[in-house]
Amino acid sequence: MTKKIVFVDVDGTLVSDDGLVPESAREAIIKARNNGHQVYLCTGRSKPELYESILSIGFDGIIGAGGGYIEVDNETIYHKKVADADVVHMVDFFHEKNLDFYLESNGGLFASENLEAHLDSLVYGDVENDPIAREKKINNPHPFMESLTYGETNLYRSDVNKACFLENKDVPFEEIKKEFSGKFEVLHCTVPIFGDDSGELMVPDIHKATAIEFLLEHIGANKKDTMAIGDGMNDAEMLTYCETGIAMGNAKEELKILADEVTKSVDEDGLYLSFEKHGLI
């Protein structure tokens, strides 16, 4: 069969809500690559969020930061960063509106002042008063929490790929979107515990499909040989761009409508089943 080029989202597709890669997904990717197919990560995450538990599976390359940077065979072939003035704008706005956030760069994830306490309550519970929550934080820390850098006094950074903010019920998502109109693409976040009105600020006119197009040209591959699989609305462009677009069973309903087909959820071996259906394994 023709060798395929497959683009795999991370959160909700490769990785479950508890941050784990199902063994079936790991097996499917390894088998597909052993059969001569290429498999690329295509994620909203930046480099520091791609933990060893993910990278150890083995991939032909990475599209990260929602299309903001591209690696092929460990070589960076594209990297688009946020303009310095736009970083100042969003940091000042987040502080003014009491929105907890973090800035993503390939050198680290840099947290706002109150983000750690906010995330502790979402991930572990009441760590101040609940011994079980406190024990969970100490003895079983979430890898994402450990990947964040806290205590930075200057968040006016010049190496920012994108930013993520947590939901604040007092600040409507549409207000944030309006504030950054023309400056950023403001998308709902794909991490459920961050809240329905949490979001990401992306560099405009850059998304997963633009990165895939750039990558295909770089490696001399044909769009007709592509497949993509995802679950969030930041996967919409790549699912419609690629020859075959597959939505996970746990995907947003709007994404399922756009997809060519829908597989099972991440916890029901959806990635493995889709690879099996299309003869990759």
Secondary structure, DSSP 4 states (H G I P E B T S, - for coil): -PPPEEEE-SBTTTB-TTS---HHHHHHHHHHHHTT-EEEEE-S--GGGS-HHHHTT--SEEEEGGGTEEEETTEEEEE----HHHHHHHHHHHHHTT--EEEEETTEEEE-TTHHHHHHHHHT--TTT-HHHHHHHHHS--HHHHHEE---S----S---EEEE---TTS-HHHHHHHTTTT-EEEE-S-GGG-TT-EEEE-TT--HHHHHHHHHHHHT--GGGEEEEE-SGGGHHHHHHSSEEEE-TTS-HHHHHHSSEE---GGGTHHHHHHHHTT--
